[in-house]
Amino acid sequence: MTVLKAFKGIRPKMELAAKIASRPYDVLNSEEAKIEAGDNQYSFYHVIKPEIDLADDIDHYSKLVYQKGNENLQKMIKNGWLVQDESECLYIYAQTMNGKTQYGIVGCAGVEDYMSGKIKKHELTRKDKEEDRMNHVRVTNANSEPVFFTYPAVKEIYVIVENIVKNQKPEYDFVSEDGFGHHFWTIKDKNTIERLINLFAKIPATYVADGHHRTAAAALVGNERKQNNTKHTGKEEYNYFLAVHFPDNQLTIIDYNRVVKDLNGLSKDDFLKKIKVHFDVLEESSSIIKPNKLHNFSMYLEGKWYSMKAKSDTYDNNDPIGVLDVTILSKYVLDEILGIKDLRTDKRIDFVGGIRGLGELEKRVNSGEMKVAFALYAVTMDQLINIADTGNIMPPKTTWFEPKLRSGLVVHSLE
């Protein structure tokens, strides 16, 4: 049984939604958030990245930062910019990118589902990042940002969503500065809410698509409160956390690429010679080459693009992790040739989401900041679900989902 729970969302007044909504906390740094927020007093960055309102040299993990986030959230509520729904609702949050729209059910997921493994993950989390978001939840007493879940598509859920979208005007409907459309409906009808909850109860598992650290933090704080409450009943609001659930057949994973600072002491010719041990170099061009299928890679080095195909002995089709292109690249190039052993901690490597385009890889290398770039073919939804179902963990920075959920469209209070 998968838990989906209605809740009393804290949401923007209709006319303020576009001004409040922000990108998630983890897709930009503090300086970028400060610039994006600018003089917009409504921006939700004041809640999720509150260091932008404090001294530039402040420790971003200081108690003062989390306290400022809570202060800013309470200010938004006190000023009436955010208003709590009077009854427990579910919501529909749809996003449009390049003419394609995906429709998510917004509701609370169960802490116990995460702790027991019914909510499945495919990435490892870092304790420092978990603790950061845990402190944010603890101090604000809320899930300020939703996490991005997926589930095996259910036709009846689709029909319910389609009916609401066709017959009910969205409460929020705007295009963000990146060109993506955001559309939001409230489901207040008790029978519809009950039916959706019952349909989710038949789904064996849901999957974390994006937001592993926020998911872990929300669940761990809920479990922490359970352990510390001698009168715990299981009905408390802290037993649940905010999530948007999208059907798997509507989602697209885009590529997540790598840039490296140096060639580990090798000359260009020696590096290419080592590359050819495990890869067939198919093409060389001054124009961008994009990987077009599994086990094909592109590399940018000294003004040239190379198309590379992994040799058959570099992967195992029967191994959910061993068949991944990120595994092949990590093992036979990043580790074996470039000496990068730990993708999570090595400072010589950085990661570039495919939404930025392969031109961003050229830019990072041409600037002299990086020496070489690698473009990968995107992981599929089937691969992600297979890995999660088999209890495996993907290498770091494997999946990139776009568009990102906007923060500030609905908040879940733990009270």
C-alpha positions, 0 to 999 in steps of 0.5 A: 500500500502506497500512502497518498495523503491530502493536506491543507496546503499553504499557497500563494494568492493567485496574483502572486504565484508567478512572483513567489515561485522559484527554482529549487534550492539545489540548482543554483548557488547563493550568488545566483539566487541573490541575483534572481531574487533581485528586489522581488520581496515575494521570491521564495528564495528568501525561504529556501536560500535565506542566506541571500538576506544575510551577510555575504560571508555568513556560514550557509549552515549557521542557525541564523540562516535557518532562522531567517528562512523561518522568519521569511516564511512566517512573514509571507503567511502573516502578510497574506502572500501565502494562505492555508487552505481550510480543508485537506486537498490534493492538487495537480501540478502540470509543467510544459516544456517544448510543447509537452505537458506532464501532470503530477498529483501533489499530496503527502507521501508517507514517512514510513513508506520511505523508511520501509523501502516502499518509496524507492531511491536510485542514488546515494545521499550525502550526510552533510546535505541531508543535515542541511535540509533536515535543519531547514525542516526542523526550524521552519516546521514545514516541507517548503519544497516538494520532492519529485516522485514517479509511479507506474502509470495508472489509466484511471488516475490519468482519466481523473486528472484529464477530467479535472484539467478539462473542466476546471480552470487552473488557479495558477497558470504562468510561464517562468523566465526559462520558458516553461509553463506551470499550471496548478489545480486544487482538488477539493471534492472529497469523493475524488480525493478518496478515489485517488488515495485508494488508487495510490494504495494499490500501487506497489511502490513509488520512486524518487525521481529528483530530490533524494536529499530533500526526500531523505531529510523530510522522512528522517525529520518525521521519523525523528519526531516519531521517536521523540514523541511518547504520545505518538499515534501515527496520525500526526502531520509529521508522518507525511511529507510533500511530494509531486507524483508523476506517471512514468510514461510522461517523464523524460530523463535528459543527459547528465554530462561530465567535465574534467580539469586535466588529463592526469599528466597525459599528453593529448595523443597519449590520452587518445591512445588510452581511450582507444583501448576500450572505445572505438573512435568513430568520428572527429569533428569541429562541430558538436556531436551528440550521442544518439544511442546507448553506449555511444559517447561524445568527447570534446578535447582541444577544439575537437569533438569525438564520437566514441562507441564502447567496446562490447567487453566494457559492459554487462547487459545482465547487470543493471549497473554494469550496463549503464554508460555512466558506469562504463565512463567512470570505470574505463576513463575517469578512474582507469585513465584520469585517476578520478576514484570518487565522483562525489568528492573529487574536485577535478570533475564537475557535472553539467545537466543536459538542459544547458546543451552541449555548447556548455561543455565547449564553453567550459573547456574553451575557457580553460577552466576544464580540459576535456568534456564527455557527453552521455546518452540519457538513462531511460525510465525503464533503467531507473525503475529496474535499478531501484526495484533491484535495490541497486544504486546508480553512480552519482549524477546520473539522471537529470529531470527537466523541467524542475518543480517550482518551489513556493507553489504549495507548502506542507506544515508539519503541525 
